[in-house]
């Protein structure tokens, strides 16, 4: 059975001298793995479309044990991201998150949209990396079923007016008088987290924070993601090493 779908290439593994194993994020089928035979050869019309970070249209044959790409044409290659090593590293981290969080074979239209939107905003500079990183992390987690509980204090259930303590391990916040566990976050950061988690994808970027609160949001979102996934990400480590070099 053949199917045609738009997809983003999350990562690519070379297999042999001329073939590729391509990991695709699709709206209808989630993450799928597909072989692209002879895609590395100079005469292949799939060479450009099967590179990492390429978004395009793919015609895929679903066999008994594997998917095979029959043809592929690129729609967007995010050329601007490839010109800046820091932006490229963050984009690759986003792809690694998608591969980790999105299941194979299940529809993932919103997850694909959030990744594509973040990549476009990163490329055109309309939003900073420090803004896009926590937004993408928290929204992908929420879409994957790992949303933190942000409705009220985890102990008393109330909505406090001041600073709160957020537990990355438990995914809840508490009034400062109810618990001593967690990282201190401001009302602005808590409001931003609620906006990211609960807003539809097309509105998730529509908020603003002070530089101090944005830095706090970055730290909080990353800590929550690492606790909830229980994994480390080489792409994240590489991105942070580039940040440290620039400081």
N, C-alpha and C positions, 0 to 999 in steps of 0.2 A: 504494500500500500504506500502510495506517495502522498505527501502533504506539502503545502507551501505556506511558510510563515515568516514573519519578520522576527529578527532575533539579534541580540547583542552577544558578541563573542567575549566570554568571560576569561578564558585562558586557552592556551594551545599547547599540546604536547606533540613533538615530532615523533613519528613512528617510521623507522627505516629511513632511506635516503630521500624519498620524495613525498611521503604521505604525512598526514596530520590527524591527530585526534582532537576534535574541537568541542569545547564545552560551551553550549549556547543557553542564553536566558531568553525564553519565549513567553508571550502573554498567555497562550493557550495550553502549553505543556510544561510550564516551569523550566527547570534546568534539564537539558538532555545532552547526551554525549553522542557525537556523530563522527564517523570517519570521513575524511576528505582525501580520497585517493589521488595521488599525483599533484596535490595542491601546491607543493613547493617548487614544481618545475616552472621554468620561465614561460612556457606556452600555455599554462593552465589559466583558464578564465576565473578560477577560484582563488588565485594567489592572494590578491588584495583583500577579498571579502572574508577570508578565513584567518586574518591576523587578529591578535588580541585587541580589544576595544573597538572593533569594527561593528557597526550596526548596518544590517542589510536584509535582503530578501533571500530566503533559502528554500530550495526544493529538496526535500529529504525523503528518502525511501526507508520505510520501517520494515526491517527484516525480522526474522524469528529471534535472533539474538542481539542485533545491533542496528543502529541507524547509520545510513550512508548518505552523504550529501551528493545529490546529482548535479546541482548547479547553485551558484551563489552570485549575487550582485550587491556591491556596496552602495549604501545610501548615505552614510556618514562615517568618516574615519577619524574624527576628532584630531585633525592635524595639529591644531593649536596646542593641545595637551602634550603632544610628542615633542614640542619644541622647548618645554620647560621640565626639567627632571623632577622638580618638586610636585608640580601639578600632575605629571605622569604617575609618580609614586602614589599620590593620593587616589587617583583614578583606579589604579591597580588594586589598592586596598578596598575601594568600594566594590570592585568585581569579586574580590576574595570574600567579602562579607556576603554578597549575593549567593556565591557558590556554597557557602557554609550554611546559610539560613533558609534558602528556598529549596523545597523538596523537589525531587524529580517526578515528572509526570502529572503534576497538579497545576492548574491554572494560576498564573501569578501576574495579572495585568498591572496591578498597582505597584508591585515591586519593580517591574520593568520600567514603569513610568518614573518612579522616584530615582532610579539609577540614571536613566537617560536625562531627566531634568537636571540632576545634580552635575552630571558631566557637562551638559551644555552651559550651565551657569558658571561652572569652574573654568571652562574654556574661554567664555566671553568676558570673564572678570566682573560679572554683575553681582556676584556674591563672593566673599572671601573664603579661602580654604577653612579658616577657623569657624566660619558660620556653617558651611556646608557639611563639614565632618560630623558634628554632633546631630544635625538634622537628619542626615542619611543614616547614621547609626541607630538613633532612636526609632525612626520611622520603619526601617527594615525589621528591627526587633519587634515592634508592635505588630506589623503585618504578619510576622512569623509566629505570633502567639506569645511573645515574651514582653508584653507591655507592662510597665510598672503600675502599681496601684496608686493613683494620684487623686482619688476622690476626696479623701479626708485623712486625718491623722490615724495612723495604724493602731493607736491605743484608745484614744477618746472619740475618734470619728469626726472631730470638728475641723473647720477650716481656719487655721491660725492666721493672724494678721502680720506677724513678723517673720523672722528667720526660722527655718525648720532644719531638722536633721534628716538627711536622706540616706537610707541603707542600700548600698549597691548590692549587697548580698541577698537581702530580703525583698528588694524592689518596692519598698514603702517609705513614706516620710512620717515623721512624728514631731509633735510640738517639743520644744526644748524642755518643757517641764514634765513631759511624759516619758522621755527616753534620753539616754546619753549615747546611744549607738548611732553611728552614721557620720556623714560629711555635712558640715554646715552649708546651707544654700539660702540665698535671698529669696524674697517673694517674687522678684522679677525672673529668676531662674526657674522657680517652680511653675510660674505662669507659662514660661516658654516651653517647658517640658510637657505641660498639659496641652498646649497648642499643637506641638509636634505629634504627640501620641494620638490625640482625638480628632484633629482636623482632617478633612479629605486631602488627597495628595495635591490637588491643584491649588490649595491654600496653605500648604505646610510651610512655605518660605516667607509668609507675610507677617513678619514680626521684627522687632528691633530690640537690641540690648546694648547697654553700655559696654565698653571694652572690658571692664572688670567682671561684669556678669557673664559676658560671652566666654571669657577665660574659664570661669567657674563652671559654665555649662559644658565646655569641652572636657574638662577633667571629670565631671560627674558622669557624662554620657559614656565616655571611654571606660571608666571604672565599672559602670553598670554592665556594659557589653561584655567585658572580659570576665566578670563574675558569672553572668548568665550563660555564656557559651562554654566557660571552662577551658577556653583555648587561647593559644597565643597566635599571632599573625605575623609572619615574616614581612609581609608588605607594610604593616603598621610600624614594625621596628625600623624598617628602612626609611619610611617617611619621616619618622621622628628623628632619626639620625641626620637626615638632611636639614631638618629644622634646627637642630642643635648646631650644625655647622654654620648656619646663617646667623645665629645669635651672637 
